Amino acid sequence: MASTSIIVSLLLALLCVCGCEGSGLRHHFYKKSCPSAEATVEHVVKKYIAKDRTLAAPLLRMNFHDCFVRGCDGSVLLNSTANNSAEKAAIPNLSLRGYEVIDATKEELEKKCPGVVSCADILALVARDAVLEGSGGPFWRVRTGRRDGVISRQNEVLTNLPPPFFNFSQLQASFARKGLSVKDLVVLSGGHSIGRGHCPGFSNRLYNFTGKGDMDPSLDSTYAKFLKKQCTSLADTTTSVEMDPHSSLSLDSHYFTTLEANRGLFQSDAALLTNSVAKKLVDHQVNKKRFFRNFKHSMQKMSEIEVLTGNDGQIRRHCAFIN
């Protein structure tokens, strides 16, 4: 009888950990505390996207950059201070934009529900709604309940964020450290279906791939000639090109078709074809319905990397500053 009692107690404790209020992320986290939270996010995003559809890509990218450094805690949103250089100051983040959408959303939510909705949740929801409204991408359910981090360090970005020149092994290891699979790597790379890439991210493939003034032999020659007309030298740091030629405003499976034609813009794109498993997954994503289904799942996983919940972190009153 005693052992049975112990087992029952353990089962009840387990159920409480899994299902009790405040145990972590869940759907409709703000149902009671701020019922209009998600509708408010959607309203603000629609307003900004109506003026500028190109915001979808940088907001999606911002979500990715946030989650790969210290988890999805909104640390990418914090400004630098006199005593600290924040993530915003790191080279990969200098080209991020769309902060005004986050700030406007936070401002609206603070009017309705002061101190309730975290900036980390806002970023996850804004990225989802921006992709849906701005690029025709799929809708995915976002579990909420994230709390905001209070640490943001410039020097942690390069050690956590996979750069565009990584090979497959490096990419796989980088994603694995965040609990993401090879399938997630391939599917999330499909986010390059929208947006633009700056010349420094790929010009080495055009002018100095192995340090001998040569070109990446895996890059389609016709596409390479086009890129050289856009980025005329390694010194060009300002020009940008569509990551997915002729389809940079629509999230779709065209990225994978382009990739199979050896027209992936970054070395990290082309790297997906160098591994047999990843290459097969690339081929599978050519089907748009399958890609969308997988993209929703991978985005849900990615947006829950190392989140802060419960009493950890804080709910910032302004997303650029800790309280």
CORTA-V458051 format. One record per residue. N is the residue number from 1. SS is DSSP state (@ for helix, = for strand, . for the rest). PHI is phi in radians with two decimals (NA if undefined). PSI is psi in degrees with one decimal (* if undefined). Layout:
n:N ss:SS phi:PHI psi:PSI
n:N ss:SS phi:PHI psi:PSI
This chain:
n:1 ss:. phi:NA psi:-41.5
n:2 ss:@ phi:-1.07 psi:-43.2
n:3 ss:@ phi:-1.15 psi:-37.8
n:4 ss:@ phi:-1.09 psi:-40.9
n:5 ss:@ phi:-1.09 psi:-40.6
n:6 ss:@ phi:-1.13 psi:-43.1
n:7 ss:@ phi:-1.09 psi:-43.8
n:8 ss:@ phi:-1.07 psi:-42.4
n:9 ss:@ phi:-1.08 psi:-41.6
n:10 ss:@ phi:-1.13 psi:-40.3
n:11 ss:@ phi:-1.13 psi:-40.7
n:12 ss:@ phi:-1.14 psi:-38.8
n:13 ss:@ phi:-1.12 psi:-40.9
n:14 ss:@ phi:-1.11 psi:-42.7
n:15 ss:@ phi:-1.07 psi:-38.1
n:16 ss:@ phi:-1.17 psi:-41.9
n:17 ss:@ phi:-1.08 psi:-38.9
n:18 ss:@ phi:-1.41 psi:-29.6
n:19 ss:@ phi:-2.17 psi:-5.1
n:20 ss:. phi:-1.26 psi:156.2
n:21 ss:. phi:-1.00 psi:138.3
n:22 ss:. phi:1.39 psi:7.6
n:23 ss:. phi:-1.34 psi:-9.0
n:24 ss:. phi:2.70 psi:-154.1
n:25 ss:. phi:-1.26 psi:147.5
n:26 ss:= phi:-2.78 psi:162.4
n:27 ss:. phi:-1.23 psi:143.6
n:28 ss:. phi:1.00 psi:42.1
n:29 ss:. phi:-1.01 psi:-33.4
n:30 ss:. phi:-1.71 psi:18.7
n:31 ss:. phi:-0.96 psi:-39.5
n:32 ss:. phi:-1.70 psi:-40.1
n:33 ss:. phi:-1.36 psi:-28.2
n:34 ss:. phi:-2.77 psi:75.9
n:35 ss:. phi:-0.97 psi:-30.1
n:36 ss:. phi:-1.64 psi:12.1
n:37 ss:@ phi:-0.97 psi:-56.1
n:38 ss:@ phi:-1.21 psi:-33.8
n:39 ss:@ phi:-1.16 psi:-35.4
n:40 ss:@ phi:-1.17 psi:-43.8
n:41 ss:@ phi:-1.02 psi:-47.9
n:42 ss:@ phi:-1.04 psi:-42.4
n:43 ss:@ phi:-1.09 psi:-46.6
n:44 ss:@ phi:-1.15 psi:-43.8
n:45 ss:@ phi:-1.07 psi:-44.9
n:46 ss:@ phi:-1.02 psi:-39.4
n:47 ss:@ phi:-1.11 psi:-43.4
n:48 ss:@ phi:-1.31 psi:-39.7
n:49 ss:@ phi:-1.16 psi:-33.5
n:50 ss:@ phi:-1.05 psi:-29.1
n:51 ss:@ phi:-1.55 psi:-29.4
n:52 ss:. phi:-2.67 psi:96.7
n:53 ss:. phi:-1.13 psi:-24.4
n:54 ss:. phi:-1.21 psi:-8.3
n:55 ss:@ phi:-1.20 psi:-20.4
n:56 ss:@ phi:-1.00 psi:-47.3
n:57 ss:@ phi:-1.13 psi:-50.6
n:58 ss:@ phi:-1.14 psi:-30.5
n:59 ss:@ phi:-1.26 psi:-35.8
n:60 ss:@ phi:-1.13 psi:-43.2
n:61 ss:@ phi:-1.12 psi:-39.0
n:62 ss:@ phi:-1.07 psi:-41.0
n:63 ss:@ phi:-1.07 psi:-44.0
n:64 ss:@ phi:-1.10 psi:-47.1
n:65 ss:@ phi:-1.12 psi:-33.8
n:66 ss:@ phi:-1.17 psi:-49.2
n:67 ss:@ phi:-1.20 psi:-28.2
n:68 ss:. phi:-1.42 psi:-9.6
n:69 ss:. phi:-2.12 psi:110.3
n:70 ss:. phi:1.15 psi:16.7
n:71 ss:. phi:1.37 psi:179.7
n:72 ss:. phi:-1.43 psi:76.1
n:73 ss:. phi:-2.12 psi:10.0
n:74 ss:. phi:1.27 psi:14.2
n:75 ss:@ phi:-1.19 psi:-23.6
n:76 ss:@ phi:-1.21 psi:-16.7
n:77 ss:@ phi:-1.49 psi:-15.5
n:78 ss:. phi:-1.30 psi:139.8
n:79 ss:. phi:-1.39 psi:156.2
n:80 ss:. phi:-1.23 psi:157.0
n:81 ss:= phi:-2.16 psi:178.3
n:82 ss:. phi:-1.07 psi:-26.5
n:83 ss:. phi:-1.87 psi:0.7
n:84 ss:= phi:-2.67 psi:131.3
n:85 ss:. phi:-1.61 psi:116.4
n:86 ss:. phi:-1.47 psi:175.0
n:87 ss:@ phi:-0.98 psi:-32.8
n:88 ss:@ phi:-0.98 psi:-28.6
n:89 ss:@ phi:-1.43 psi:-10.4
n:90 ss:. phi:-1.25 psi:146.3
n:91 ss:@ phi:-0.93 psi:-45.6
n:92 ss:@ phi:-1.11 psi:-20.9
n:93 ss:@ phi:-1.72 psi:-4.9
n:94 ss:. phi:-1.13 psi:-25.1
n:95 ss:. phi:-1.68 psi:3.7
n:96 ss:. phi:-1.17 psi:143.9
n:97 ss:. phi:-2.58 psi:165.9
n:98 ss:. phi:1.91 psi:5.9
n:99 ss:@ phi:-1.03 psi:-29.3
n:100 ss:@ phi:-1.13 psi:-28.6
n:101 ss:@ phi:-1.21 psi:-42.5
n:102 ss:@ phi:-1.08 psi:-47.8
n:103 ss:@ phi:-1.11 psi:-41.2
n:104 ss:@ phi:-1.16 psi:-38.2
n:105 ss:@ phi:-1.15 psi:-45.6
n:106 ss:@ phi:-1.05 psi:-42.1
n:107 ss:@ phi:-1.06 psi:-43.4
n:108 ss:@ phi:-1.13 psi:-41.8
n:109 ss:@ phi:-1.23 psi:-33.1
n:110 ss:@ phi:-1.17 psi:-30.4
n:111 ss:@ phi:-1.18 psi:-39.1
n:112 ss:@ phi:-1.51 psi:-40.5
n:113 ss:. phi:-2.48 psi:78.1
n:114 ss:. phi:-1.01 psi:130.1
n:115 ss:. phi:1.20 psi:23.8
n:116 ss:. phi:-1.93 psi:-50.1
n:117 ss:. phi:-1.64 psi:125.1
n:118 ss:. phi:-1.32 psi:154.7
n:119 ss:@ phi:-1.17 psi:-32.5
n:120 ss:@ phi:-1.11 psi:-42.7
n:121 ss:@ phi:-1.16 psi:-40.1
n:122 ss:@ phi:-1.03 psi:-45.2
n:123 ss:@ phi:-1.08 psi:-43.4
n:124 ss:@ phi:-1.11 psi:-40.9
n:125 ss:@ phi:-1.27 psi:-40.6
n:126 ss:@ phi:-1.09 psi:-43.4
n:127 ss:@ phi:-1.04 psi:-44.9
n:128 ss:@ phi:-1.07 psi:-49.5
n:129 ss:@ phi:-1.21 psi:-33.3
n:130 ss:@ phi:-1.17 psi:-41.6
n:131 ss:@ phi:-1.13 psi:-41.5
n:132 ss:@ phi:-1.14 psi:-50.8
n:133 ss:@ phi:-1.38 psi:-34.7
n:134 ss:@ phi:-1.63 psi:-23.8
n:135 ss:@ phi:-2.23 psi:2.1
n:136 ss:. phi:1.27 psi:20.6
n:137 ss:. phi:-1.32 psi:179.7
n:138 ss:. phi:-1.42 psi:159.7
n:139 ss:. phi:-1.60 psi:132.4
n:140 ss:. phi:-2.22 psi:147.9
n:141 ss:. phi:-1.34 psi:132.4
n:142 ss:. phi:-1.93 psi:117.2
n:143 ss:. phi:-1.32 psi:138.3
n:144 ss:= phi:-2.06 psi:173.4
n:145 ss:. phi:2.14 psi:8.1
n:146 ss:. phi:-1.16 psi:152.5
n:147 ss:= phi:-2.06 psi:159.2
n:148 ss:= phi:-1.53 psi:137.9
n:149 ss:. phi:-1.33 psi:163.6
n:150 ss:. phi:-2.08 psi:6.6
n:151 ss:. phi:-2.15 psi:132.8
n:152 ss:. phi:-2.55 psi:114.9
n:153 ss:. phi:-2.18 psi:128.1
n:154 ss:@ phi:-0.99 psi:-41.9
n:155 ss:@ phi:-1.26 psi:-6.2
n:156 ss:@ phi:-1.59 psi:-10.6
n:157 ss:. phi:-1.23 psi:-52.7
n:158 ss:. phi:-1.14 psi:-25.3
n:159 ss:. phi:-1.47 psi:-9.4
n:160 ss:. phi:-2.10 psi:-30.6
n:161 ss:. phi:-1.56 psi:122.3
n:162 ss:. phi:-1.18 psi:124.6
n:163 ss:. phi:-1.39 psi:166.6
n:164 ss:. phi:-1.25 psi:-5.8
n:165 ss:. phi:-1.83 psi:8.7
n:166 ss:. phi:-1.15 psi:146.1
n:167 ss:. phi:-1.53 psi:-179.7
n:168 ss:@ phi:-1.11 psi:-44.2
n:169 ss:@ phi:-1.04 psi:-41.1
n:170 ss:@ phi:-1.17 psi:-40.9
n:171 ss:@ phi:-1.11 psi:-46.4
n:172 ss:@ phi:-1.03 psi:-43.8
n:173 ss:@ phi:-1.16 psi:-40.4
n:174 ss:@ phi:-1.09 psi:-44.5
n:175 ss:@ phi:-1.25 psi:-37.3
n:176 ss:@ phi:-1.09 psi:-36.7
n:177 ss:@ phi:-1.09 psi:-22.6
n:178 ss:. phi:-1.74 psi:9.8
n:179 ss:. phi:1.38 psi:20.4
n:180 ss:. phi:-1.91 psi:143.5
n:181 ss:. phi:-1.57 psi:175.9
n:182 ss:@ phi:-1.08 psi:-37.0
n:183 ss:@ phi:-1.10 psi:-43.2
n:184 ss:@ phi:-1.05 psi:-42.1
n:185 ss:@ phi:-0.99 psi:-49.6
n:186 ss:@ phi:-1.14 psi:-47.6
n:187 ss:@ phi:-1.15 psi:-44.7
n:188 ss:@ phi:-1.20 psi:-26.3
n:189 ss:@ phi:-1.09 psi:-23.3
n:190 ss:@ phi:-1.10 psi:-13.8
n:191 ss:@ phi:-1.08 psi:-18.6
n:192 ss:@ phi:-1.26 psi:2.7
n:193 ss:@ phi:-1.18 psi:-21.3
n:194 ss:. phi:-2.15 psi:151.1
n:195 ss:. phi:1.74 psi:-177.1
n:196 ss:= phi:-2.23 psi:152.5
n:197 ss:= phi:-2.04 psi:139.3
n:198 ss:= phi:-1.50 psi:148.9
n:199 ss:@ phi:-0.87 psi:-42.8
n:200 ss:@ phi:-1.03 psi:-19.6
n:201 ss:@ phi:-1.33 psi:-14.5
n:202 ss:. phi:-2.57 psi:-5.4
n:203 ss:. phi:-1.13 psi:-22.0
n:204 ss:@ phi:-1.09 psi:-28.4
n:205 ss:@ phi:-1.20 psi:-20.2
n:206 ss:@ phi:-1.66 psi:-32.7
n:207 ss:@ phi:-2.17 psi:-21.2
n:208 ss:. phi:-2.77 psi:56.8
n:209 ss:. phi:-1.13 psi:-41.9
n:210 ss:. phi:-1.98 psi:13.1
n:211 ss:. phi:1.52 psi:9.6
n:212 ss:. phi:-2.09 psi:21.2
n:213 ss:. phi:1.27 psi:23.8
n:214 ss:. phi:-1.84 psi:174.5
n:215 ss:. phi:-1.88 psi:151.7
n:216 ss:. phi:-1.11 psi:116.0
n:217 ss:. phi:-1.18 psi:-16.6
n:218 ss:. phi:-1.42 psi:-8.5
n:219 ss:. phi:-1.52 psi:129.7
n:220 ss:. phi:-0.92 psi:129.8
n:221 ss:@ phi:-1.13 psi:-37.7
n:222 ss:@ phi:-1.16 psi:-41.4
n:223 ss:@ phi:-1.16 psi:-38.2
n:224 ss:@ phi:-1.08 psi:-41.1
n:225 ss:@ phi:-1.09 psi:-40.5
n:226 ss:@ phi:-1.09 psi:-45.0
n:227 ss:@ phi:-1.13 psi:-35.7
n:228 ss:@ phi:-1.16 psi:-28.8
n:229 ss:@ phi:-1.25 psi:-27.9
n:230 ss:@ phi:-1.47 psi:-48.4
n:231 ss:. phi:-1.87 psi:97.7
n:232 ss:. phi:-1.38 psi:-11.3
n:233 ss:. phi:-2.87 psi:170.7
n:234 ss:. phi:-1.16 psi:-18.7
n:235 ss:. phi:-1.41 psi:-9.6
n:236 ss:. phi:-1.31 psi:111.6
n:237 ss:. phi:-1.97 psi:-0.2
n:238 ss:. phi:-1.97 psi:-27.3
n:239 ss:. phi:-1.22 psi:145.2
n:240 ss:= phi:-2.30 psi:154.6
n:241 ss:= phi:-2.30 psi:161.9
n:242 ss:= phi:-1.12 psi:133.4
n:243 ss:. phi:-1.25 psi:-32.1
n:244 ss:. phi:-2.12 psi:99.1
n:245 ss:. phi:-0.89 psi:129.5
n:246 ss:. phi:1.20 psi:10.4
n:247 ss:. phi:-2.56 psi:30.2
n:248 ss:. phi:-1.40 psi:-3.7
n:249 ss:. phi:-1.85 psi:-3.5
n:250 ss:. phi:-2.14 psi:121.7
n:251 ss:. phi:-1.32 psi:113.9
n:252 ss:. phi:-2.70 psi:-175.0
n:253 ss:. phi:-1.52 psi:4.7
n:254 ss:@ phi:-1.08 psi:-29.5
n:255 ss:@ phi:-0.96 psi:-42.1
n:256 ss:@ phi:-1.27 psi:-34.4
n:257 ss:@ phi:-1.12 psi:-44.2
n:258 ss:@ phi:-1.10 psi:-41.2
n:259 ss:@ phi:-1.07 psi:-43.6
n:260 ss:@ phi:-1.16 psi:-19.0
n:261 ss:. phi:-1.58 psi:13.5
n:262 ss:. phi:1.09 psi:35.8
n:263 ss:. phi:-2.07 psi:27.5
n:264 ss:. phi:-1.21 psi:134.6
n:265 ss:. phi:-1.22 psi:-46.5
n:266 ss:. phi:-1.68 psi:158.1
n:267 ss:@ phi:-1.07 psi:-34.5
n:268 ss:@ phi:-1.19 psi:-26.4
n:269 ss:@ phi:-1.23 psi:-53.0
n:270 ss:@ phi:-1.04 psi:-29.3
n:271 ss:@ phi:-1.07 psi:-25.8
n:272 ss:@ phi:-1.14 psi:-20.1
n:273 ss:@ phi:-1.56 psi:-4.4
n:274 ss:. phi:-1.60 psi:-4.1
n:275 ss:. phi:-2.08 psi:132.9
n:276 ss:@ phi:-1.10 psi:-40.0
n:277 ss:@ phi:-1.16 psi:-48.2
n:278 ss:@ phi:-1.12 psi:-39.5
n:279 ss:@ phi:-1.08 psi:-40.1
n:280 ss:@ phi:-1.15 psi:-38.1
n:281 ss:@ phi:-1.17 psi:-36.5
n:282 ss:@ phi:-1.02 psi:-46.1
n:283 ss:@ phi:-1.08 psi:-37.2
n:284 ss:@ phi:-1.15 psi:-32.3
n:285 ss:. phi:-1.37 psi:-6.0
n:286 ss:. phi:-1.07 psi:-27.8
n:287 ss:. phi:-1.32 psi:114.7
n:288 ss:@ phi:-1.07 psi:-42.0
n:289 ss:@ phi:-1.09 psi:-42.0
n:290 ss:@ phi:-1.16 psi:-42.4
n:291 ss:@ phi:-1.05 psi:-47.0
n:292 ss:@ phi:-1.07 psi:-42.4
n:293 ss:@ phi:-1.07 psi:-44.9
n:294 ss:@ phi:-1.25 psi:-35.8
n:295 ss:@ phi:-1.11 psi:-42.3
n:296 ss:@ phi:-1.02 psi:-45.2
n:297 ss:@ phi:-1.14 psi:-45.6
n:298 ss:@ phi:-1.19 psi:-34.9
n:299 ss:@ phi:-1.17 psi:-37.7
n:300 ss:@ phi:-1.07 psi:-43.1
n:301 ss:@ phi:-1.14 psi:-47.5
n:302 ss:@ phi:-1.08 psi:-38.5
n:303 ss:. phi:-1.35 psi:2.2
n:304 ss:. phi:-2.07 psi:17.3
n:305 ss:. phi:-1.16 psi:122.8
n:306 ss:. phi:0.79 psi:46.2
n:307 ss:. phi:-1.27 psi:154.4
n:308 ss:= phi:-1.69 psi:131.8
n:309 ss:. phi:-2.43 psi:178.5
n:310 ss:. phi:1.14 psi:-118.9
n:311 ss:. phi:-1.78 psi:3.3
n:312 ss:. phi:-1.33 psi:151.7
n:313 ss:. phi:1.11 psi:-151.9
n:314 ss:= phi:-2.67 psi:175.0
n:315 ss:. phi:-1.88 psi:103.3
n:316 ss:. phi:-1.15 psi:143.1
n:317 ss:. phi:-1.39 psi:-28.7
n:318 ss:= phi:-2.37 psi:134.3
n:319 ss:. phi:-1.19 psi:-19.0
n:320 ss:. phi:-1.58 psi:-5.3
n:321 ss:= phi:-2.41 psi:145.1
n:322 ss:. phi:-1.36 psi:156.4
n:323 ss:. phi:-1.17 psi:*
